[in-house]
Amino acid sequence: MNNFIDVFLYISILSTLLPILLYFFVKKRSKEIRVIFLLLVISFCADVTNEVYVQLGNKGAIILNIYFLLEFLLLTYYFSLLLIVLKKLILLLGVGFLVLFILTSIFWQDIHTYQNIIRIIGSVLFVTYSVLFFRYFLKTLPVESPWLYPHFLIVAGIGFYFFQGFCSFTLSRYVFTHLPKEYGLHIWLLHGITEIIKHLFFARGIYLSDHSQNIAIAKNHARNV
């Protein structure tokens, strides 16, 4: 069972390369797509670095914690570009989260421990941003299918990933400390499945972003509050 989960987690890490490679075939790269590309590159580097770190016998979640902070900041910027009317609020919440991360690392959950409370808060924010995006987008939806628009797909991946993450992060401390090891492995397996699905959404979104008409329509509808 352990070997199967290890292989599956490696597959989830490698799945990051699909949207990264597709990015280089896209000619029209909007600012939003460049942010997602940077996030994917950082994600892949963090996963590989953390795997090497663990294989060398090190313990602790410092690399994963720092990555989550970077992920939060990049996605905060991404949503501030999509939800223009809420831009100031989103950026303000981003600054507040950064302060909370620093205070948590000093006084509550050390930077070397798995900071589930930070992840729970971040997940709630991104699920909320995703719902707001869908609400504003679908309110003025044209005849065409929303699945043809790049940012609808990307936000769908983000919302799905962080909703599952919220459930996992909420249960993780109890599962990893009070239940048999197998339950914790199942959480990692579910995380790997969710990550692969997210990367498939990202890949499709990046591929569609090469169509300038889709970019313009998606952004215009997202900004109509």
C-alpha positions in Angstrom: 0.0 0.0 0.0 2.8 2.4 0.9 4.6 1.8 -2.3 1.4 2.4 -4.3 0.8 5.7 -2.6 4.4 6.8 -3.1 4.2 6.1 -6.8 0.9 7.9 -7.0 2.3 10.9 -5.2 5.2 11.0 -7.7 2.7 10.9 -10.5 0.9 13.9 -9.0 4.2 15.8 -8.8 5.0 15.0 -12.4 1.5 16.1 -13.5 2.6 19.7 -12.8 4.8 19.4 -15.9 1.7 19.1 -18.2 0.4 22.7 -17.8 4.0 24.0 -17.6 4.9 22.5 -20.9 1.6 23.7 -22.5 2.5 27.2 -21.4 5.5 27.3 -23.9 3.1 26.6 -26.8 0.9 29.5 -25.9 1.7 32.7 -27.8 -0.7 35.1 -26.1 0.3 35.0 -22.4 -1.8 37.3 -20.2 -0.7 38.6 -16.8 -3.0 36.1 -15.1 -1.7 33.2 -17.1 1.9 34.2 -16.3 1.0 34.2 -12.6 -0.4 30.7 -12.8 2.7 29.6 -14.7 5.0 31.0 -12.0 2.9 29.2 -9.4 3.3 25.9 -11.2 7.0 26.2 -11.5 7.4 27.0 -7.8 5.1 24.1 -7.0 7.1 21.7 -8.9 10.4 22.9 -7.5 9.0 22.8 -3.9 7.7 19.3 -4.4 11.1 18.0 -5.8 13.1 19.9 -3.1 10.9 18.6 -0.3 11.2 15.0 -1.6 15.0 15.3 -1.7 15.0 16.9 1.8 13.0 14.0 3.2 15.0 11.3 1.4 18.2 12.8 3.0 16.7 12.0 6.4 15.4 15.4 7.4 12.1 16.0 9.2 9.8 18.9 9.3 7.5 20.8 6.9 9.5 24.0 6.5 9.6 23.7 2.7 5.9 22.9 2.4 5.0 25.8 4.7 7.1 28.3 2.8 5.6 27.0 -0.5 2.0 27.5 0.9 2.8 31.1 1.7 4.2 31.7 -1.8 1.1 29.9 -3.2 -1.2 32.1 -1.2 0.5 35.3 -2.2 0.5 34.4 -5.9 -3.1 33.3 -5.9 -4.1 36.4 -4.0 -2.6 38.4 -6.8 -4.3 36.3 -9.4 -7.7 36.8 -7.9 -7.1 40.5 -7.5 -6.6 40.6 -11.3 -9.8 38.8 -11.9 -12.1 40.4 -9.3 -11.2 44.0 -10.0 -14.0 45.4 -7.8 -12.7 43.4 -4.8 -9.0 44.0 -5.6 -8.3 46.3 -2.6 -10.1 43.9 -0.2 -8.3 40.8 -1.6 -4.9 42.5 -1.3 -5.6 43.7 2.2 -6.6 40.1 3.2 -3.3 39.0 1.6 -1.3 41.3 3.8 -3.3 40.2 6.8 -2.5 36.6 6.0 1.2 37.3 5.7 1.1 38.9 9.2 -0.8 35.9 10.5 1.7 33.5 9.0 4.6 35.3 10.7 2.8 35.4 14.1 1.8 31.8 13.9 5.3 30.7 13.0 6.7 32.6 16.1 4.1 32.0 18.7 1.9 29.0 17.8 3.0 26.5 15.1 6.7 26.6 14.4 7.8 27.0 10.8 9.2 23.4 10.9 5.8 21.9 11.9 2.9 21.3 9.6 0.8 24.5 9.9 -2.7 23.2 9.4 -4.4 26.3 10.8 -2.7 28.5 8.2 -3.9 26.2 5.4 -7.4 26.1 6.7 -7.7 29.9 6.6 -6.1 30.1 3.2 -8.4 27.4 1.9 -11.5 29.2 3.1 -10.4 32.4 1.4 -9.7 30.8 -1.9 -12.9 28.8 -1.9 -14.7 32.1 -1.2 -12.9 33.9 -4.0 -13.7 31.0 -6.4 -17.4 31.2 -5.5 -17.5 34.9 -6.0 -15.8 34.6 -9.4 -18.4 32.0 -10.5 -21.2 34.1 -9.2 -20.0 37.2 -11.1 -19.1 35.3 -14.2 -22.3 33.2 -14.5 -24.5 36.2 -13.8 -23.7 37.6 -17.3 -22.8 34.4 -19.0 -23.0 34.5 -22.8 -24.6 31.6 -24.8 -21.3 29.7 -25.1 -20.3 27.1 -22.5 -18.2 28.6 -19.6 -15.9 25.6 -20.0 -14.5 27.3 -23.1 -13.1 30.2 -21.0 -9.5 29.8 -19.5 -10.1 31.4 -16.2 -13.3 29.6 -15.5 -11.4 26.3 -15.8 -8.4 27.6 -13.7 -10.6 28.9 -11.0 -12.6 25.6 -11.0 -9.3 23.8 -10.4 -8.4 26.2 -7.6 -11.8 26.0 -5.9 -12.0 22.2 -6.1 -8.4 21.8 -4.8 -8.8 24.1 -1.8 -12.3 22.7 -0.9 -10.7 19.3 -0.7 -7.8 20.8 1.1 -10.0 22.5 3.7 -11.5 19.1 4.5 -8.1 17.4 4.7 -6.4 20.2 6.7 -9.3 20.3 9.2 -8.9 16.6 9.9 -5.2 16.2 9.4 -4.0 16.9 13.0 -6.5 14.5 14.5 -5.9 11.8 11.9 -2.1 12.0 12.1 -2.0 12.0 15.9 -4.9 9.7 16.9 -5.5 7.2 14.1 -3.5 4.4 12.6 -0.9 5.5 10.0 -3.0 4.0 7.1 -5.6 6.8 7.6 -3.0 9.5 7.1 -1.8 7.7 4.0 -5.3 7.9 2.6 -5.4 11.6 3.1 -2.1 12.0 1.1 -3.6 9.8 -1.6 -6.7 12.0 -1.8 -4.4 15.0 -1.9 -2.5 13.5 -4.8 -5.7 12.8 -6.8 -7.0 16.3 -6.2 -3.7 17.8 -7.3 -3.8 15.8 -10.6 -7.3 17.0 -11.3 -6.2 20.6 -10.5 -3.3 20.4 -13.0 -5.7 19.0 -15.7 -7.9 22.1 -15.2 -4.9 24.3 -15.3 -3.6 22.6 -18.5 -6.9 23.1 -20.3 -7.2 26.7 -19.1 -3.7 27.5 -20.3 -4.3 25.9 -23.6 -7.5 27.9 -24.1 -5.8 31.1 -23.1 -4.2 31.3 -26.5 -7.6 32.4 -27.8 -7.7 36.2 -27.3 -11.5 36.3 -27.5 -11.8 33.8 -24.7 -9.5 35.9 -22.5 -11.4 39.1 -23.1 -14.8 37.6 -22.5 -13.7 35.8 -19.3 -12.1 38.9 -17.8 -15.0 41.2 -18.7 -17.6 38.9 -17.1 -15.4 38.3 -14.0 -15.3 42.1 -13.5 -19.0 42.7 -13.8 -20.2 42.6 -10.2 
